[in-house]
């Protein structure tokens, strides 16, 4: 027998499912990716919001907002509402999620669009930080919110056999954080989350250029040069790039040539910290699982895994084969999509089973 309250929720979910697409979100510090059930990945935009400080209104979100970074007048600021993987500005994050939900449902009745949402979050964050993500998604229009740790979602996204009694090790190097995890039997055995990732590498480059060349450059310039010639391990021919910034002595524009060796030196401390954390996690992993990992290797995902030579230096230091997954940037959001396809069968990998939002 179905009681009145259960019947009410069943009918409520059926009604809103007619107007809503279930969506998976990789809510990243640098980029937000959105997966729509039955359609695949439909949004991949920077996690940036431009705000008019005079009126408090949102001027732009995503790619349009990122183009404004460093180029806005004084009354408009382009901000990232997530810092190091967690929400730093609740209201702006809510607006950003709401924008992506509306964008997904642009062809439907967006006023009654109340989707089920699966969101990837960093491992090891506090319950308060989890609650902030849940509340932001609910306030943005989600009727159910399910949370999954990003290394678990990434492992599902690249089809690792996580439910088997086998040790699987994954490293997710994102924009704000890096997640390192050992997974077996559908659960995370050991994990560590550290604030060493793409944004830290960018800041390392900014500091190095300031200290060595007495030039001030912006975050976008640092990211561009990191992508162009950045590497964690020397291999092959050297490369160079031209960067432009403001001379700290004269205050005038200045142009210099920077090499891949300069970038390696700039990010070397952060790379060592990342490698040390990987080795430390392996030391804490049960020996049977370590044996599996040695045989199967370590998988790398996330935008930071594109850094040339990062997989090589981890392989040298750990003496375990390291491979970068196919399309590593979308691994987490693909994992949320797989969970959405049969969410009842995948509830064991979720942090919670989601909260249903009653009609208002």
C-alpha positions, 0 to 999 in steps of 0.5 A: 500500500502507498500512503498519501504522502508517498503517492503525493511525491510520486505524482509530484516527481512524475509531473515535473519529469515531463518538463525537466531534463535530469542533469549531471554537473561537474561544478569545478573551480575553473570550469562547469560541465553539464550532462543532460540525460539522453543528450550527453554533455551540452555545456562546458563553460568557465565557472566565472560570473561578472557582477555589476557592483553598483546594481548587484545584478549579474552581467554575464556568466560562463564564457562571456564572463571569462572574456571580461576577466582583467578587462572590466571597468571599476564597477564590474567585477568578474569573480569565481564563486568557487575557490579550491573546489568549494563555494565561496559566494553562495548567492553567485553560485546559486545564480550560476547553477540557475543559469545553466539549468535554464540554458538546458531547458531553454526549449521547454517551459523553464518556469516549471523545470525542476530537474533531478541533479547529480553534482560532483564535489571534491572528496573530503569536504565538510558537511557544511560545504556539502550542504552549501552545494545542496542548498545552492542547487535546490534554490536554483530549481533542482527538485532532487540533489544527489552528491558524488565525490569527484574521484568516484564519478571520474572512475565511473566516467572512464569505466573503471571496475569500481564494484569489483574487489580490485584496487583502482587508483585515480588522480583527478587534477582539477582547477582548484584541487587535486583528488587522489583516491584508491577505490575498491568494491564500490567505495573509496578506501583511501583518499586525499584532497589537496589545494595543488592544481591548475590555479596553483600552477598559474599563481606559481608562474605569476610569482616566478615572473614577478620575482625573476623578471620584475614583470607583473602578469595576469592570471590569463597570461599565466594560464596561456603560457602554461598551456603553450609550453608548460611541462612538469618533466623535461623531455624532447626539445625546449620551447619558448613563448613571448609574454607581455606584462607591466614592468614593476620598476618603470610601470611601462609595458614590457615583453620577455621570452620565457622558456619551458625550463622557467615554467618547470622551475616555477611550478616545481614546488607544487609538483613535488607536493602533488607527487609526495601526496600520491606516494603518501597515499600509496604507503597508507593503502592496504598491500593487496590493493597496492599489488592490484594498482601496480598491475593495473596502473594509475589513471589520471583525469582532470584538466591538470592532467594535460600538463606535459610530463606530469604523468611521467614524473609521477610514474618515475617517482612511484614506479607504477605505470601512469596513464592519462584517460581519454578525454580526461576533462569530461571524466567527472561529468560523464560519471554523473551522466552514467549515474543518472542513467540508473540512479537507483542502482548507483545509490551506493556510490552517492554521498547521500540519496538526495533530498526531494524538494516539495512543491512551492 
